[in-house]
Amino acid sequence: MVLFDIEFNPKEQAAARRFQHTVMVRPTDFRPLRPAAPNMRTQLQDLYRELISDEQRNQITCGEVVQAVRDGRSPLVLTERNDHLDSLASRVTPEVQHLFMLRGGMSRKEL
């Protein structure tokens, strides 16, 4: 396997694209269940745990991914947690024929 170190100018790349990127913000009714921890690092980790376990939020996300694929689009879903990635993937796999997952913490050999 050969890995390449490629440099590019982001502005030039954006100008050369034949398509437009769109970021869709999808507000939900998510509200943290626990009060904020005094330690900011702990507070953020607690918040992440609550976000990825929010069933309604995950259903909305997966439903929109499936609909985007049906519409001929190629959605990109970003999550910081591997367990969340696995959960979302298991939900959309029955509906999405080609699913590509890239997860953090992978060694060069696994890539």
Secondary structure, 3 states (H helix, E strand, C coil): CCCCCCCCCHHHHHHHCCCCCCCCCCCCCCCCCCCCCCCHHHHHHHHHHHHHCCHHHHHHHHHHHHHHHHCCCCCCCCCCCHHHHHHHHHHHCCCCCCCCCCCCCCCCCCC
